Every structure is written in C-alpha cells, then in structure tokens.
Amino acid sequence: MDQRPKSIKVDKPWGRFEQYTHNLPCTVKIITVAPGGILSRQYHDRRDELWVILDQGAKVELGDKTLYPDPEEKLFIPRGTIHRLACVGDSPVRILEISFGVFDEEDIVRLEDVYGRVGP
C-alpha cells in the first residue's frame, strides 16, 4: 500500500503551485549540505519523510539504491527505510523535507556516521 501523501499541481494565471500536504500534521524544514558533506546512514521508527530536491549535486542512498536526483524530484522515505543524503557537487545542496508522524530528532537511528555519532 502506497502511504505517500498525495501532491497536487494547480495552474494559476501567474504560474502554478504544488501542494505537498493538506491538513496533515507534519514538520517542514530545509536541509542544506555543504560540498563534501554527508548525513548519517539512518532510519526513523516514528515518521515518514518526503524530500523535494532543490539543487543539483545530491546523492541519496535509499534502501539498496543510490540515486542522483534532479531538482524538483520527489523522494518518499517510509519509516524504517535506511537512507542517507550527501552533497557531491561544488555548491551546497538543499532539500525540502516534510516529515509525517511524530517528529523528534531523537527518532534518528544512526547506522553509520562520519562524525562519530553512532552508538548508545
């Protein structure tokens, strides 16, 4: 069953907008990764995430796949799915992250981390 929230595109005289969530509890943030930076290889038990890629140069490990998504590409990460984001370009990479479910930074289960944050 696909639990991905439905997004809609609405055309307007001035252009369009894309709506990613409607009347759902969620947390929204923009993550910026510096060139050469890499987040933990991780998963979450209590939240799903929808990532909207904003810049070129992102490398995403999603389950057993490695992706190089284009700007505006959307990636849905169900809770329990191992994932990692890195910047492989010469400029910072930003993603819009929309988290659905219980949001808590303590919900990060780190499996691997170049900054030494794995462990109890």
C-alpha positions, 0 to 999 in steps of 0.5 A, spaced: 500 500 500 502 506 497 502 511 504 505 517 500 501 523 501 498 525 495 501 532 491 497 536 487 499 541 481 494 547 480 495 552 474 494 559 476 494 565 471 501 567 474 504 560 474 502 554 478 503 551 485 504 544 488 501 542 494 505 537 498 500 536 504 493 538 506 491 538 513 496 533 515 500 534 521 507 534 519 514 538 520 517 542 514 524 544 514 530 545 509 536 541 509 542 544 506 549 540 505 555 543 504 560 540 498 563 534 501 558 533 506 554 527 508 548 525 513 548 519 517 546 512 514 539 512 518 532 510 519 526 513 523 521 508 527 516 514 528 515 518 521 515 518 514 519 523 510 518 526 503 524 530 500 523 535 494 530 536 491 532 543 490 539 543 487 543 539 483 549 535 486 545 530 491 546 523 492 541 519 496 542 512 498 535 509 499 534 502 501 539 498 496 539 504 491 543 510 490 540 515 486 542 522 483 536 526 483 534 532 479 531 538 482 524 538 483 524 530 484 520 527 489 523 522 494 518 518 499 522 515 505 517 510 509 519 509 516 524 504 517 527 505 510 535 506 511 537 512 507 542 517 507 543 524 503 550 527 501 552 533 497 557 531 491 557 537 487 561 544 488 555 548 491 551 546 497 545 542 496 538 543 499 532 539 500 525 540 502 523 535 507 516 534 510 516 529 515 509 525 517 508 522 524 511 524 530 517 528 529 523 528 534 530 528 532 531 523 537 527 518 532 534 518 528 537 511 528 544 512 526 547 506 522 553 509 520 556 516 521 562 520 519 562 524 525 562 519 530 555 519 532 553 512 532 552 508 538 548 508 545 
